[in-house]
Amino acid sequence: MPLPSTLSTKVGDGFTFGEANEVRHHTLQSWEPREQYKNTQISKLVPGSGRVCLLGRVVNLYEPPPPNNMPSTAKGCFKLHVRDDSGTLMVRLWFAEVDYLFRLGQLVSVWTTQTTRISHVDFAEGNHFTAQTISSATTIFPERDKSCYIMVEESLTEEKIFREPIGYRSDEQLPGLVTLKHFVDGGHESPNVKVLVCVKSVGARKRFTTKQGFSLERVDVNVFDDTFGAMLSLCGRAAKSAAYFKTSHTILLLSNPAFRSEKRPLLCVNSSTHVDVDPCMTDTEWLRRFAQSLTTKEAVNIPFPERGRTEDPAIGHFYLVVESR
């Protein structure tokens, strides 16, 4: 698939063009449904068998340790939290040869023939937050089961479809939303807390080994709002999403992020966290304007003075001497 001609070679801080391109495409072959699938909202899913098609945005993705009941032909499984404007679905995606490279904020379509309620394993994995916000789950293995599939809607990803947070109203404060300063000072202990931040810079990709002995990739992102600054850590499958973050432009709505107090406050995305990229809400536009005003102030050029001087007390007096020969 050819790359868009408008794509810049500088995609995001800390990432090369090739690394960002890895996030853009996966190698699963094209697919056409052989049967009729019903377009369904996530909140209207009923546990049981039935061919349904869902559209939503990726708000989390991670790869848990291989379970004991893994199919013999599978090499692993990772989970995506996909939400529309009515609810969130957990997609358990088995893989064998295909290296899926989804990212946070992408719009995806999911075709499946079976949905279930969240299991006790998912409750333990995602704690009370996941239990409250995700009611349904589905398991798919597109490489082996031709009745299921998942596809990135690349042409629609930048559109405003499903960008409004669930429960948002333009005339009211989003429930649970606090400032970054409030979050760091103890607000992180509140259930279902949310914080809206802007990306300041993106660090380099690093690898580390978990306590369970798994090697994972990690990217640290500097974030801020108008009250405070902190570090956001993205690990594993979510780390490559940072390749698409734009400094002083990308806004992230973090729902229930984990928190650690280190040399600098550290926010983490775990299986309980949801990340809305550039959510459609009034506070997003305000914070982006605030971030860009800071950039303008840092990069301001002193205007050439008229008639040889300027009276701006912040700049001082400058005189222009012109010699004619």
Protein Blocks (a to p, Z undefined) as FASTA:
>chain_A
ZZdfklcfblbghiafklmmmmmpccbdcdddfbdcddddfklpcededddddddddfbd
cdddddfklcfkbgbdcddddddfkbccddddddfklccdddehiacddddfbdcdddfk
lmmmnommlmmmpmbdcdddfklmmkbccdddfklmmmmghkacghiafkbccehiacfk
lmmnommmpghiacddddfbdcdddddddfkopacdddddddddfkbccddddehjllmm
mmmpcghkbccddehiacdddfbdcddddfkbccdehiacfklmmmmmmmmmmmmmmmpc
cdddeehiafbfknopcddddddZZ
